[in-house]
Structures are given as C-alpha cells and as structure tokens.
Amino acid sequence: MTRIDAKFAALKAEGKKAFVTYVMAGDPDFDTSLEIVKGLPAAGVDIIELGLPFTDPMADGATIQLAGQRALGAGMTLERTLELAREFRKDDNTTPIVLMGYYNPIYNRGVDTFLKDAKDAGIDGLIVVDLPPEEDDELCIPAQAAGLNFIRLATPTTDDARLPRVMQNTSGFVYYVSITGITGAAEAQASDVAPEVTRIKAAVNLPVIVGFGIKTPENAESIAKIADGAVVGSAIVSQIADGKPVKDVLEFVADLAAGAHRG
C-alpha cells in the first residue's frame, strides 16, 4: 500500500473528500517553493502534485507554462525536484507526493535510475501526461513494480471504447480532466462532470479526482460533492506568479481546502 492508497483509505474512513494541489517545483525559486510545499499539509492539502519543470509542455496553459519557465530559469532540474521532495520528507513522511510532468526528463535520466531515485526521494506516484496506455511497458509497468502508483488521466473525449484501455494499469486514483483543452482555461461545471465520474467509477474501482478549471472554494466544493476530491493547480500557481507572500498563498490554499472538504 502506497501513501496514496493509505490516504484515500483514511479519508474514506473519515467520510471526507480529498483536496489535491498542484505546484511547480522550483517556482519561483527552490527555497520559496520548498517553503510553500512544506506548508501545504497544514493548509489542508491531502495529496501534493509536484510539477516537474519541462521546456515543452503540451497539456498546460500559459499559467503553468510560465511557472515552468520561472523554475527552469532559477536552475530547477529533475535532480533538484527530487531534492525538494527529499527535503520535504525530512519533516513529513505521510503526505503523498505525486510527480506530474512529461516523459523526456525521465527518459534522459534512464527509467531504472529514475524510479530508484524517485522512490528514495519519497515520491509515491507518477502522472506522465504524454505516455499513452500503448506505452505502458515503457514506464507504467516498471513504476508499479517499483512500488509507485501510475495515475492516468481520463478526459471528456475518453469514450466507452477507449476507457477500459486507459484504466487497465491505472493505480492510486484516476485524474478526470473536467474540460477539453489546456490547464487554467475554463471553469469546471459539476453538472457536466457528474455523469462522467459515474461512468469512470463503473469501469474501475479507484477514487476519481477532478481537476482543470477549479478556481474557487465554491467550485472545489461543488466538484468534491460529485467526485472523490478536487485538484487545484493554476489558481494557486497564479498566486505565486503574482508574487504573493508564502503566508498569503497558503491562506488561499486553506480556503480552497475548506471548500473541497465541505464537499
């Protein structure tokens, strides 16, 4: 059982929904990013998605792209991202960390080396958005053999014919992308998401967490009511981009967490 599995078991026992946050590792710099990540659990975050900076993101809107550029400009690398996770683990050995990004940096490091280093750094799961199920032997299967969850995205265009293939080797949870398009583009609507969550749950026995387009506590609450939890990324990253003090960023996160937990 990974930390992700344990977290969802604990939340289910408490009758609570999950609040998941995405932040880009190293944005705007290593020390500030680490301070933010360390403060997330106390702000009510159940699972942390840690973005791996990459030069050519495909699924990300301008907000996340710019965060990646800031992080890369500050010297962030895959190794430094793992170092940030190791520093976080010195004080917190329970909050799950999901590394989210693209395959190129992992491939360049070498899959076996990366998986060992990620596990040693305290990473619990991976979301690699540019590896389809047809490439499961590349990373997904080795990751799960190494004890890491491999979390798959489902989208509004994942039809009934495609869904079983997408879910085949998914573990930890399913990340449902609530809108078509890039991160930070539109606002998620619970009325559109609810039937999709039901459809996914009929196909796989895993928690379904909804992300993309969740920007307010009210939005987080409405989505959490019809799913197993909500993910917020761009709205938080925007606070960092605006140069808000860490204290203010974490207060913003706490408001979002309260909304999701009310769900």
Secondary structure as GFF3:
##gff-version 3
##sequence-region A 1 263
A	DSSP	alpha_helix	3	14	.	.	.	ID=ss1
A	DSSP	beta_strand	18	24	.	.	.	ID=ss2
A	DSSP	alpha_helix	30	39	.	.	.	ID=ss3
A	DSSP	three_ten_helix	41	43	.	.	.	ID=ss4
A	DSSP	beta_strand	47	51	.	.	.	ID=ss5
A	DSSP	alpha_helix	62	73	.	.	.	ID=ss6
A	DSSP	alpha_helix	78	89	.	.	.	ID=ss7
A	DSSP	beta_strand	97	101	.	.	.	ID=ss8
A	DSSP	alpha_helix	103	109	.	.	.	ID=ss9
A	DSSP	alpha_helix	111	121	.	.	.	ID=ss10
A	DSSP	beta_strand	125	128	.	.	.	ID=ss11
A	DSSP	three_ten_helix	133	135	.	.	.	ID=ss12
A	DSSP	alpha_helix	140	145	.	.	.	ID=ss13
A	DSSP	beta_strand	149	150	.	.	.	ID=ss14
A	DSSP	beta_strand	152	154	.	.	.	ID=ss15
A	DSSP	alpha_helix	163	167	.	.	.	ID=ss16
A	DSSP	beta_strand	174	177	.	.	.	ID=ss17
A	DSSP	alpha_helix	190	203	.	.	.	ID=ss18
A	DSSP	beta_strand	208	211	.	.	.	ID=ss19
A	DSSP	alpha_helix	217	226	.	.	.	ID=ss20
A	DSSP	beta_strand	229	232	.	.	.	ID=ss21
A	DSSP	alpha_helix	234	241	.	.	.	ID=ss22
A	DSSP	alpha_helix	246	262	.	.	.	ID=ss23
###
